[in-house]
Structure formats: C-alpha cells, structure tokens
Amino acid sequence: MCEFKVVVDGEVVFEDAIYAKKDGDKVIVKDIVGESREFKGHEILEVDVKSTRLVLSP
C-alpha cells in the first residue's frame, strides 16, 4: 500500500494518509487506521506517488 505524507508550506503536517478528498473549501485526509484531519481553505496542489507526498496549498 502507498501511504502519503501530507505537506503544507514544506512541512509535514500529517503522515500515512491513504485517502484525500476535496470537500467544499477543505481537504479531508485519512490515515491507515481511520484517523482523519480536515484542512480548511486548502487545495490539493500535487500528488507525488514516487516521493509519497501529497502537497496542499498554504
């Protein structure tokens, strides 16, 4: 399985993400154990499978 590091402004803010969804003005991410976090006012800028990074706008 491919787990992603969620990055905002060059800083890792969430790890082991396996799910991401844009929902209105926020991005919802979930990890492998079902924990989730919402990033209000953010957009998905980049998904890099090779580097396992999911980059969100600041």
C-alpha positions in Angstrom: 0.0 0.0 0.0 1.1 3.6 -0.6 0.9 6.0 2.3 1.4 9.7 1.8 3.0 12.4 3.8 0.8 15.5 3.7 2.9 18.6 3.2 1.9 22.3 3.7 4.5 25.1 3.2 7.2 22.5 3.1 6.3 21.0 6.5 4.9 17.5 7.0 1.5 18.0 8.8 0.0 14.5 8.5 1.5 11.1 7.9 0.4 7.7 6.5 -2.5 9.2 4.5 -4.3 6.7 2.2 -7.3 8.9 1.4 -7.8 12.5 0.3 -11.0 14.3 -0.8 -11.7 17.9 -1.7 -15.0 18.8 0.1 -16.1 22.4 -0.5 -13.4 24.7 1.0 -11.5 22.0 2.8 -9.4 18.8 2.1 -10.1 15.8 4.2 -7.4 13.2 4.6 -7.5 9.8 6.4 -4.7 7.5 7.6 -4.3 3.8 7.6 -6.1 3.4 11.0 -9.0 5.6 10.0 -8.0 8.8 11.8 -8.9 11.9 9.8 -8.0 15.6 9.6 -9.5 18.5 7.8 -7.5 21.3 6.2 -9.9 24.2 5.7 -9.1 26.7 3.0 -6.6 24.4 1.3 -6.4 22.9 -2.2 -4.6 19.8 -3.4 -1.6 21.0 -5.4 0.4 17.9 -6.1 0.2 14.1 -5.6 3.7 12.5 -6.0 3.5 8.7 -5.7 7.2 8.2 -6.2 8.0 10.5 -3.2 4.8 9.6 -1.4 3.9 13.2 -0.9 0.5 15.0 -1.0 1.1 18.7 -1.2 -1.6 21.1 -0.1 -1.8 24.9 -0.7 -1.0 27.1 2.3 
